[in-house]
């Protein structure tokens, strides 16, 4: 939950206990967002599904 303490563009979502929102605008780094989403999925998904993801690096 470190992201919720970083401030703009991250914010604490109004729902869920482990949910952080991200403002999408002209400054959005789409590559970074893709990495964050993939990492988040791999942390929460069952191991066999996370292992099927092609992760860069």
Secondary structure, DSSP 8 states (H G I E B T S, - for coil): -GGGGT-TTEEE-SSSSS-EEE--STT--HHHHHHHHHHHHHHHS-HHHHTTS----
